[in-house]
Amino acid sequence: MLKKILTTVAMLYAAASFAAVDVNKASAADLDSIKGIGPGISTKILDERKKGAFKDWADFLDRVQGVGDKNAAKFSDDGLTVNGEAFKGAAPAAKKSGCQEGRYQ
């Protein structure tokens, strides 16, 4: 019985840790929980949000200085959303394999 309770609690915790964080509803702590967003970016987000809610990812990228497509894709992969939508722009670049044009480097 104790194992079932502990398993259930662990599963609920895991589900909560992967929950989406909407940029228009998130607190500073919620934003800081996204990998790559620290106090500096979360402050910029909250300051811009005071001027009005973000309409979409394009609006978010226009208004928050220092966040581009690459960071937006990473933040979205880690659970950040704008109005419940994941970022659909450019994906993060894939790592190079070390073999370029048939030559090893």
N, CA, C and O atoms as a printed pandas DataFrame, in Angstrom:
     atom_number atom_name residue_name chain_id  residue_number  x_coord  y_coord  z_coord
0              1         N          MET        A               1    0.824   -1.190    0.000
1              2        CA          MET        A               1    0.000    0.000    0.000
2              3         C          MET        A               1    0.872    1.260    0.000
3              4         O          MET        A               1    0.589    2.212   -0.728
4              5         N          LEU        A               2    1.926    1.266    0.810
5              6        CA          LEU        A               2    2.821    2.418    0.868
6              7         C          LEU        A               2    3.511    2.630   -0.477
7              8         O          LEU        A               2    3.717    3.767   -0.901
8              9         N          LYS        A               3    3.865    1.541   -1.142
9             10        CA          LYS        A               3    4.503    1.666   -2.458
10            11         C          LYS        A               3    3.558    2.323   -3.461
11            12         O          LYS        A               3    3.989    3.133   -4.281
12            13         N          LYS        A               4    2.283    1.981   -3.399
13            14        CA          LYS        A               4    1.309    2.571   -4.321
14            15         C          LYS        A               4    1.169    4.067   -4.071
15            16         O          LYS        A               4    1.079    4.852   -5.015
16            17         N          ILE        A               5    1.152    4.456   -2.817
17            18        CA          ILE        A               5    1.026    5.872   -2.469
18            19         C          ILE        A               5    2.258    6.637   -2.935
19            20         O          ILE        A               5    2.140    7.708   -3.531
20            21         N          LEU        A               6    3.430    6.093   -2.667
21            22        CA          LEU        A               6    4.665    6.755   -3.084
22            23         C          LEU        A               6    4.760    6.838   -4.608
23            24         O          LEU        A               6    5.214    7.847   -5.147
24            25         N          THR        A               7    4.339    5.796   -5.293
25            26        CA          THR        A               7    4.358    5.807   -6.756
26            27         C          THR        A               7    3.414    6.866   -7.296
27            28         O          THR        A               7    3.759    7.588   -8.232
28            29         N          THR        A               8    2.236    6.963   -6.721
29            30        CA          THR        A               8    1.261    7.956   -7.147
30            31         C          THR        A               8    1.785    9.368   -6.921
31            32         O          THR        A               8    1.657   10.228   -7.793
32            33         N          VAL        A               9    2.368    9.604   -5.767
33            34        CA          VAL        A               9    2.928   10.921   -5.462
34            35         C          VAL        A               9    4.054   11.251   -6.441
35            36         O          VAL        A               9    4.131   12.376   -6.933
36            37         N          ALA        A              10    4.916   10.296   -6.724
37            38        CA          ALA        A              10    6.020   10.513   -7.659
38            39         C          ALA        A              10    5.501   10.830   -9.054
39            40         O          ALA        A              10    6.051   11.691   -9.741
40            41         N          MET        A              11    4.452   10.146   -9.477
41            42        CA          MET        A              11    3.882   10.390  -10.808
42            43         C          MET        A              11    3.238   11.775  -10.884
43            44         O          MET        A              11    3.367   12.467  -11.895
44            45         N          LEU        A              12    2.558   12.171   -9.838
45            46        CA          LEU        A              12    1.947   13.499   -9.812
46            47         C          LEU        A              12    3.014   14.588   -9.842
47            48         O          LEU        A              12    2.854   15.601  -10.523
48            49         N          TYR        A              13    4.091   14.382   -9.112
49            50        CA          TYR        A              13    5.191   15.343   -9.103
50            51         C          TYR        A              13    5.820   15.452  -10.489
51            52         O          TYR        A              13    6.107   16.551  -10.962
52            53         N          ALA        A              14    6.031   14.309  -11.135
53            54        CA          ALA        A              14    6.617   14.305  -12.475
54            55         C          ALA        A              14    5.705   15.032  -13.460
55            56         O          ALA        A              14    6.182   15.805  -14.290
56            57         N          ALA        A              15    4.409   14.791  -13.373
57            58        CA          ALA        A              15    3.463   15.460  -14.269
58            59         C          ALA        A              15    3.459   16.967  -14.031
59            60         O          ALA        A              15    3.396   17.746  -14.982
60            61         N          ALA        A              16    3.525   17.373  -12.785
61            62        CA          ALA        A              16    3.528   18.803  -12.467
62            63         C          ALA        A              16    4.801   19.481  -12.944
63            64         O          ALA        A              16    4.767   20.647  -13.338
64            65         N          SER        A              17    5.913   18.779  -12.915
65            66        CA          SER        A              17    7.174   19.390  -13.324
66            67         C          SER        A              17    7.235   19.605  -14.831
67            68         O          SER        A              17    8.020   20.427  -15.304
68            69         N          PHE        A              18    6.417   18.877  -15.595
69            70        CA          PHE        A              18    6.396   19.049  -17.044
70            71         C          PHE        A              18    5.216   19.898  -17.503
71            72         O          PHE        A              18    4.955   20.007  -18.701
72            73         N          ALA        A              19    4.515   20.491  -16.566
73            74        CA          ALA        A              19    3.356   21.303  -16.911
74            75         C          ALA        A              19    3.806   22.550  -17.667
75            76         O          ALA        A              19    4.879   23.096  -17.411
76            77         N          ALA        A              20    2.977   22.980  -18.588
77            78        CA          ALA        A              20    3.287   24.168  -19.375
78            79         C          ALA        A              20    3.199   25.417  -18.506
79            80         O          ALA        A              20    2.381   25.500  -17.590
80            81         N          VAL        A              21    4.046   26.371  -18.807
81            82        CA          VAL        A              21    4.063   27.665  -18.122
82            83         C          VAL        A              21    3.665   28.706  -19.157
83            84         O          VAL        A              21    4.422   28.974  -20.090
84            85         N          ASP        A              22    2.481   29.296  -19.000
85            86        CA          ASP        A              22    2.036   30.312  -19.945
86            87         C          ASP        A              22    2.622   31.661  -19.559
87            88         O          ASP        A              22    2.501   32.103  -18.417
88            89         N          VAL        A              23    3.254   32.303  -20.523
89            90        CA          VAL        A              23    3.964   33.550  -20.282
90            91         C          VAL        A              23    3.025   34.672  -19.800
91            92         O          VAL        A              23    3.463   35.594  -19.112
92            93         N          ASN        A              24    1.750   34.592  -20.159
93            94        CA          ASN        A              24    0.796   35.625  -19.751
94            95         C          ASN        A              24    0.232   35.415  -18.356
95            96         O          ASN        A              24   -0.430   36.308  -17.827
96            97         N          LYS        A              25    0.471   34.267  -17.747
97            98        CA          LYS        A              25   -0.070   33.967  -16.418
98            99         C          LYS        A              25    1.007   33.649  -15.389
99           100         O          LYS        A              25    0.719   33.588  -14.194
100          101         N          ALA        A              26    2.225   33.449  -15.829
101          102        CA          ALA        A              26    3.295   32.957  -14.966
102          103         C          ALA        A              26    3.828   34.025  -14.017
103          104         O          ALA        A              26    3.883   35.210  -14.346
104          105         N          SER        A              27    4.216   33.569  -12.835
105          106        CA          SER        A              27    4.913   34.438  -11.880
106          107         C          SER        A              27    6.398   34.430  -12.239
107          108         O          SER        A              27    6.833   33.681  -13.114
108          109         N          ALA        A              28    7.156   35.260  -11.563
109          110        CA          ALA        A              28    8.607   35.280  -11.780
110          111         C          ALA        A              28    9.213   33.909  -11.473
111          112         O          ALA        A              28   10.096   33.444  -12.194
112          113         N          ALA        A              29    8.743   33.266  -10.411
113          114        CA          ALA        A              29    9.260   31.945  -10.053
114          115         C          ALA        A              29    8.912   30.916  -11.123
115          116         O          ALA        A              29    9.729   30.051  -11.439
116          117         N          ASP        A              30    7.703   31.002  -11.684
117          118        CA          ASP        A              30    7.311   30.083  -12.756
118          119         C          ASP        A              30    8.218   30.270  -13.964
119          120         O          ASP        A              30    8.677   29.294  -14.558
120          121         N          LEU        A              31    8.474   31.516  -14.326
121          122        CA          LEU        A              31    9.335   31.787  -15.472
122          123         C          LEU        A              31   10.761   31.306  -15.208
123          124         O          LEU        A              31   11.403   30.742  -16.095
124          125         N          ASP        A              32   11.252   31.528  -13.998
125          126        CA          ASP        A              32   12.606   31.096  -13.645
126          127         C          ASP        A              32   12.749   29.583  -13.672
127          128         O          ASP        A              32   13.866   29.073  -13.764
128          129         N          SER        A              33   11.637   28.854  -13.593
129          130        CA          SER        A              33   11.704   27.392  -13.623
130          131         C          SER        A              33   11.988   26.861  -15.024
131          132         O          SER        A              33   12.319   25.686  -15.186
132          133         N          ILE        A              34   11.863   27.714  -16.036
133          134        CA          ILE        A              34   12.171   27.323  -17.410
134          135         C          ILE        A              34   13.674   27.441  -17.620
135          136         O          ILE        A              34   14.267   28.487  -17.356
136          137         N          LYS        A              35   14.283   26.363  -18.094
137          138        CA          LYS        A              35   15.739   26.355  -18.303
138          139         C          LYS        A              35   16.129   27.465  -19.282
139          140         O          LYS        A              35   15.588   27.552  -20.384
140          141         N          GLY        A              36   17.063   28.300  -18.870
141          142        CA          GLY        A              36   17.541   29.396  -19.707
142          143         C          GLY        A              36   16.935   30.742  -19.356
143          144         O          GLY        A              36   17.452   31.783  -19.763
144          145         N          ILE        A              37   15.837   30.729  -18.598
145          146        CA          ILE        A              37   15.233   31.993  -18.164
146          147         C          ILE        A              37   15.667   32.242  -16.730
147          148         O          ILE        A              37   15.370   31.457  -15.830
148          149         N          GLY        A              38   16.364   33.331  -16.534
149          150        CA          GLY        A              38   16.806   33.714  -15.199
150          151         C          GLY        A              38   16.110   34.981  -14.777
151          152         O          GLY        A              38   15.159   35.417  -15.427
152          153         N          PRO        A              39   16.569   35.579  -13.697
153          154        CA          PRO        A              39   15.938   36.800  -13.188
154          155         C          PRO        A              39   15.921   37.947  -14.199
155          156         O          PRO        A              39   14.966   38.723  -14.229
156          157         N          GLY        A              40   16.946   38.063  -15.012
157          158        CA          GLY        A              40   17.003   39.158  -15.989
158          159         C          GLY        A              40   15.914   39.057  -17.044
159          160         O          GLY        A              40   15.202   40.027  -17.304
160          161         N          ILE        A              41   15.785   37.890  -17.647
161          162        CA          ILE        A              41   14.775   37.712  -18.690
162          163         C          ILE        A              41   13.377   37.695  -18.090
163          164         O          ILE        A              41   12.448   38.248  -18.678
164          165         N          SER        A              42   13.214   37.068  -16.930
165          166        CA          SER        A              42   11.872   37.039  -16.333
166          167         C          SER        A              42   11.411   38.455  -15.976
167          168         O          SER        A              42   10.224   38.761  -16.093
168          169         N          THR        A              43   12.324   39.314  -15.546
169          170        CA          THR        A              43   11.962   40.713  -15.251
170          171         C          THR        A              43   11.538   41.430  -16.527
171          172         O          THR        A              43   10.563   42.181  -16.518
172          173         N          LYS        A              44   12.264   41.207  -17.630
173          174        CA          LYS        A              44   11.891   41.826  -18.910
174          175         C          LYS        A              44   10.500   41.355  -19.342
175          176         O          LYS        A              44    9.683   42.147  -19.813
176          177         N          ILE        A              45   10.245   40.062  -19.174
177          178        CA          ILE        A              45    8.943   39.507  -19.558
178          179         C          ILE        A              45    7.834   40.141  -18.729
179          180         O          ILE        A              45    6.819   40.577  -19.273
180          181         N          LEU        A              46    8.025   40.192  -17.421
181          182        CA          LEU        A              46    6.992   40.752  -16.546
182          183         C          LEU        A              46    6.774   42.242  -16.805
183          184         O          LEU        A              46    5.642   42.722  -16.753
184          185         N          ASP        A              47    7.859   42.976  -17.085
185          186        CA          ASP        A              47    7.733   44.405  -17.386
186          187         C          ASP        A              47    6.934   44.623  -18.670
187          188         O          ASP        A              47    6.075   45.503  -18.726
188          189         N          GLU        A              48    7.212   43.832  -19.688
189          190        CA          GLU        A              48    6.480   43.955  -20.949
190          191         C          GLU        A              48    5.034   43.506  -20.797
191          192         O          GLU        A              48    4.137   44.068  -21.425
192          193         N          ARG        A              49    4.808   42.500  -19.968
193          194        CA          ARG        A              49    3.449   42.001  -19.769
194          195         C          ARG        A              49    2.568   43.038  -19.071
195          196         O          ARG        A              49    1.352   43.043  -19.259
196          197         N          LYS        A              50    3.181   43.925  -18.261
197          198        CA          LYS        A              50    2.419   44.999  -17.616
198          199         C          LYS        A              50    1.801   45.935  -18.656
199          200         O          LYS        A              50    0.764   46.549  -18.405
200          201         N          LYS        A              51    2.434   46.040  -19.811
201          202        CA          LYS        A              51    1.941   46.896  -20.893
202          203         C          LYS        A              51    0.787   46.238  -21.645
203          204         O          LYS        A              51    0.059   46.902  -22.381
204          205         N          GLY        A              52    0.629   44.947  -21.458
205          206        CA          GLY        A              52   -0.430   44.199  -22.139
206          207         C          GLY        A              52   -0.002   42.766  -22.348
207          208         O          GLY        A              52    1.189   42.464  -22.422
208          209         N          ALA        A              53   -0.979   41.888  -22.442
209          210        CA          ALA        A              53   -0.690   40.469  -22.640
210          211         C          ALA        A              53   -0.022   40.250  -23.998
211          212         O          ALA        A              53   -0.247   40.998  -24.949
212          213         N          PHE        A              54    0.794   39.216  -24.060
213          214        CA          PHE        A              54    1.431   38.848  -25.319
214          215         C          PHE        A              54    0.387   38.156  -26.194
215          216         O          PHE        A              54   -0.289   37.233  -25.741
216          217         N          LYS        A              55    0.254   38.598  -27.443
217          218        CA          LYS        A              55   -0.746   38.047  -28.349
218          219         C          LYS        A              55   -0.343   36.680  -28.888
219          220         O          LYS        A              55   -1.162   35.767  -29.000
220          221         N          ASP        A              56    0.943   36.564  -29.220
221          222        CA          ASP        A              56    1.467   35.322  -29.793
222          223         C          ASP        A              56    2.985   35.346  -29.655
223          224         O          ASP        A              56    3.558   36.262  -29.065
224          225         N          TRP        A              57    3.621   34.322  -30.207
225          226        CA          TRP        A              57    5.076   34.237  -30.084
226          227         C          TRP        A              57    5.770   35.395  -30.809
227          228         O          TRP        A              57    6.791   35.895  -30.336
228          229         N          ALA        A              58    5.236   35.816  -31.928
229          230        CA          ALA        A              58    5.847   36.936  -32.662
230          231         C          ALA        A              58    5.827   38.205  -31.807
231          232         O          ALA        A              58    6.813   38.940  -31.758
232          233         N          ASP        A              59    4.709   38.455  -31.141
233          234        CA          ASP        A              59    4.597   39.607  -30.247
234          235         C          ASP        A              59    5.586   39.477  -29.095
235          236         O          ASP        A              59    6.236   40.453  -28.719
236          237         N          PHE        A              60    5.700   38.288  -28.540
237          238        CA          PHE        A              60    6.648   38.028  -27.450
238          239         C          PHE        A              60    8.075   38.330  -27.900
239          240         O          PHE        A              60    8.821   39.003  -27.189
240          241         N          LEU        A              61    8.459   37.831  -29.085
241          242        CA          LEU        A              61    9.820   38.028  -29.585
242          243         C          LEU        A              61   10.097   39.501  -29.901
243          244         O          LEU        A              61   11.215   39.978  -29.710
244          245         N          ASP        A              62    9.096   40.206  -30.374
245          246        CA          ASP        A              62    9.269   41.637  -30.671
246          247         C          ASP        A              62    9.471   42.461  -29.411
247          248         O          ASP        A              62   10.254   43.410  -29.403
248          249         N          ARG        A              63    8.773   42.103  -28.355
249          250        CA          ARG        A              63    8.760   42.933  -27.153
250          251         C          ARG        A              63    9.819   42.586  -26.114
251          252         O          ARG        A              63   10.211   43.454  -25.334
252          253         N          VAL        A              64   10.289   41.351  -26.080
253          254        CA          VAL        A              64   11.269   40.944  -25.058
254          255         C          VAL        A              64   12.662   40.931  -25.690
255          256         O          VAL        A              64   13.016   40.017  -26.436
256          257         N          GLN        A              65   13.433   41.955  -25.376
257          258        CA          GLN        A              65   14.784   42.082  -25.913
258          259         C          GLN        A              65   15.673   40.950  -25.404
259          260         O          GLN        A              65   15.630   40.597  -24.225
260          261         N          GLY        A              66   16.472   40.390  -26.298
261          262        CA          GLY        A              66   17.401   39.335  -25.908
262          263         C          GLY        A              66   16.861   37.935  -26.122
263          264         O          GLY        A              66   17.563   36.956  -25.869
264          265         N          VAL        A              67   15.627   37.824  -26.581
265          266        CA          VAL        A              67   15.054   36.509  -26.877
266          267         C          VAL        A              67   14.773   36.448  -28.372
267          268         O          VAL        A              67   14.020   37.255  -28.916
268          269         N          GLY        A              68   15.397   35.471  -29.021
269          270        CA          GLY        A              68   15.189   35.272  -30.451
270          271         C          GLY        A              68   14.578   33.911  -30.721
271          272         O          GLY        A              68   14.152   33.214  -29.800
272          273         N          ASP        A              69   14.539   33.540  -31.992
273          274        CA          ASP        A              69   13.936   32.269  -32.387
274          275         C          ASP        A              69   14.582   31.069  -31.694
275          276         O          ASP        A              69   13.892   30.153  -31.246
276          277         N          LYS        A              70   15.888   31.084  -31.612
277          278        CA          LYS        A              70   16.607   29.949  -31.031
278          279         C          LYS        A              70   16.240   29.770  -29.552
279          280         O          LYS        A              70   15.931   28.662  -29.113
280          281         N          ASN        A              71   16.277   30.871  -28.791
281          282        CA          ASN        A              71   15.905   30.794  -27.368
282          283         C          ASN        A              71   14.433   30.449  -27.208
283          284         O          ASN        A              71   14.067   29.674  -26.324
284          285         N          ALA        A              72   13.584   31.021  -28.061
285          286        CA          ALA        A              72   12.150   30.741  -27.973
286          287         C          ALA        A              72   11.880   29.259  -28.173
287          288         O          ALA        A              72   11.048   28.676  -27.476
288          289         N          ALA        A              73   12.578   28.649  -29.119
289          290        CA          ALA        A              73   12.406   27.211  -29.364
290          291         C          ALA        A              73   12.841   26.399  -28.145
291          292         O          ALA        A              73   12.182   25.430  -27.770
292          293         N          LYS        A              74   13.953   26.799  -27.532
293          294        CA          LYS        A              74   14.429   26.100  -26.330
294          295         C          LYS        A              74   13.449   26.280  -25.166
295          296         O          LYS        A              74   13.124   25.319  -24.469
296          297         N          PHE        A              75   12.984   27.511  -24.962
297          298        CA          PHE        A              75   12.040   27.773  -23.873
298          299         C          PHE        A              75   10.756   26.980  -24.079
299          300         O          PHE        A              75   10.198   26.426  -23.132
300          301         N          SER        A              76   10.294   26.930  -25.323
301          302        CA          SER        A              76    9.073   26.192  -25.636
302          303         C          SER        A              76    9.264   24.698  -25.385
303          304         O          SER        A              76    8.373   24.037  -24.853
304          305         N          ASP        A              77   10.420   24.172  -25.764
305          306        CA          ASP        A              77   10.711   22.753  -25.513
306          307         C          ASP        A              77   10.694   22.443  -24.020
307          308         O          ASP        A              77   10.373   21.327  -23.612
308          309         N          ASP        A              78   11.043   23.439  -23.210
309          310        CA          ASP        A              78   11.060   23.251  -21.755
310          311         C          ASP        A              78    9.728   23.598  -21.100
311          312         O          ASP        A              78    9.620   23.571  -19.874
312          313         N          GLY        A              79    8.702   23.928  -21.908
313          314        CA          GLY        A              79    7.367   24.101  -21.359
314          315         C          GLY        A              79    6.766   25.492  -21.417
315          316         O          GLY        A              79    5.636   25.677  -20.965
316          317         N          LEU        A              80    7.476   26.487  -21.956
317          318        CA          LEU        A              80    6.929   27.835  -22.031
318          319         C          LEU        A              80    5.937   27.929  -23.191
319          320         O          LEU        A              80    6.211   27.445  -24.289
320          321         N          THR        A              81    4.800   28.546  -22.945
321          322        CA          THR        A              81    3.804   28.767  -23.990
322          323         C          THR        A              81    3.367   30.226  -23.995
323          324         O          THR        A              81    3.536   30.945  -23.009
324          325         N          VAL        A              82    2.806   30.647  -25.115
325          326        CA          VAL        A              82    2.170   31.956  -25.218
326          327         C          VAL        A              82    0.720   31.683  -25.599
327          328         O          VAL        A              82    0.437   31.173  -26.683
328          329         N          ASN        A              83   -0.192   32.027  -24.698
329          330        CA          ASN        A              83   -1.617   31.735  -24.891
330          331         C          ASN        A              83   -1.853   30.250  -25.160
331          332         O          ASN        A              83   -2.707   29.881  -25.966
332          333         N          GLY        A              84   -1.088   29.410  -24.477
333          334        CA          GLY        A              84   -1.254   27.962  -24.593
334          335         C          GLY        A              84   -0.613   27.340  -25.815
335          336         O          GLY        A              84   -0.720   26.131  -26.016
336          337         N          GLU        A              85    0.053   28.139  -26.638
337          338        CA          GLU        A              85    0.655   27.644  -27.871
338          339         C          GLU        A              85    2.163   27.481  -27.723
339          340         O          GLU        A              85    2.839   28.345  -27.164
340          341         N          ALA        A              86    2.675   26.378  -28.223
341          342        CA          ALA        A              86    4.117   26.153  -28.275
342          343         C          ALA        A              86    4.699   26.957  -29.433
343          344         O          ALA        A              86    3.978   27.331  -30.358
344          345         N          PHE        A              87    5.984   27.218  -29.380
345          346        CA          PHE        A              87    6.667   27.966  -30.437
346          347         C          PHE        A              87    6.762   27.093  -31.678
347          348         O          PHE        A              87    7.169   25.933  -31.604
348          349         N          LYS        A              88    6.382   27.659  -32.819
349          350        CA          LYS        A              88    6.395   26.906  -34.067
350          351         C          LYS        A              88    7.400   27.468  -35.066
351          352         O          LYS        A              88    7.349   27.148  -36.253
352          353         N          GLY        A              89    8.298   28.294  -34.589
353          354        CA          GLY        A              89    9.287   28.912  -35.471
354          355         C          GLY        A              89   10.449   27.978  -35.737
355          356         O          GLY        A              89   10.293   26.757  -35.749
356          357         N          ALA        A              90   11.594   28.555  -35.947
357          358        CA          ALA        A              90   12.796   27.784  -36.257
358          359         C          ALA        A              90   13.189   26.910  -35.079
359          360         O          ALA        A              90   13.200   27.362  -33.934
360          361         N          ALA        A              91   13.510   25.666  -35.365
361          362        CA          ALA        A              91   13.953   24.729  -34.333
362          363         C          ALA        A              91   15.422   24.977  -34.036
363          364         O          ALA        A              91   16.138   25.519  -34.878
364          365         N          PRO        A              92   15.888   24.586  -32.843
365          366        CA          PRO        A              92   17.305   24.740  -32.540
366          367         C          PRO        A              92   18.148   23.955  -33.540
367          368         O          PRO        A              92   17.757   22.874  -33.978
368          369         N          ALA        A              93   19.290   24.499  -33.892
369          370        CA          ALA        A              93   20.162   23.844  -34.861
370          371         C          ALA        A              93   20.687   22.526  -34.315
371          372         O          ALA        A              93   21.027   22.413  -33.138
372          373         N          ALA        A              94   20.746   21.535  -35.191
373          374        CA          ALA        A              94   21.269   20.228  -34.797
374          375         C          ALA        A              94   22.784   20.302  -34.674
375          376         O          ALA        A              94   23.436   21.083  -35.366
376          377         N          LYS        A              95   23.327   19.496  -33.802
377          378        CA          LYS        A              95   24.771   19.469  -33.628
378          379         C          LYS        A              95   25.423   18.820  -34.842
379          380         O          LYS        A              95   24.883   17.876  -35.418
380          381         N          LYS        A              96   26.574   19.329  -35.219
381          382        CA          LYS        A              96   27.300   18.768  -36.354
382          383         C          LYS        A              96   27.944   17.461  -35.951
383          384         O          LYS        A              96   28.375   17.289  -34.810
384          385         N          SER        A              97   28.005   16.536  -36.904
385          386        CA          SER        A              97   28.502   15.192  -36.616
386          387         C          SER        A              97   30.012   15.082  -36.634
387          388         O          SER        A              97   30.561   14.084  -36.168
388          389         N          GLY        A              98   30.687   16.073  -37.154
389          390        CA          GLY        A              98   32.140   15.993  -37.230
390          391         C          GLY        A              98   32.595   15.590  -38.623
391          392         O          GLY        A              98   33.776   15.709  -38.949
392          393         N          CYS        A              99   31.690   15.125  -39.426
393          394        CA          CYS        A              99   31.987   14.758  -40.810
394          395         C          CYS        A              99   31.314   15.777  -41.705
395          396         O          CYS        A              99   30.090   15.908  -41.710
396          397         N          GLN        A             100   32.129   16.500  -42.464
397          398        CA          GLN        A             100   31.580   17.542  -43.312
398          399         C          GLN        A             100   32.054   17.309  -44.729
399          400         O          GLN        A             100   33.258   17.257  -44.981
400          401         N          GLU        A             101   31.132   17.169  -45.648
401          402        CA          GLU        A             101   31.439   16.954  -47.066
402          403         C          GLU        A             101   32.382   15.783  -47.255
403          404         O          GLU        A             101   33.302   15.841  -48.071
404          405         N          GLY        A             102   32.148   14.700  -46.485
405          406        CA          GLY        A             102   32.949   13.500  -46.657
406          407         C          GLY        A             102   34.295   13.526  -45.978
407          408         O          GLY        A             102   35.047   12.555  -46.061
408          409         N          ARG        A             103   34.616   14.618  -45.306
409          410        CA          ARG        A             103   35.904   14.710  -44.628
410          411         C          ARG        A             103   35.695   14.732  -43.137
411          412         O          ARG        A             103   34.740   15.345  -42.659
412          413         N          TYR        A             104   36.545   14.092  -42.402
413          414        CA          TYR        A             104   36.474   14.109  -40.949
414          415         C          TYR        A             104   37.317   15.247  -40.422
415          416         O          TYR        A             104   38.406   15.524  -40.925
416          417         N          GLN        A             105   36.807   15.886  -39.423
417          418        CA          GLN        A             105   37.537   17.018  -38.847
418          419         C          GLN        A             105   37.983   16.681  -37.456
419          420         O          GLN        A             105   38.617   17.504  -36.794
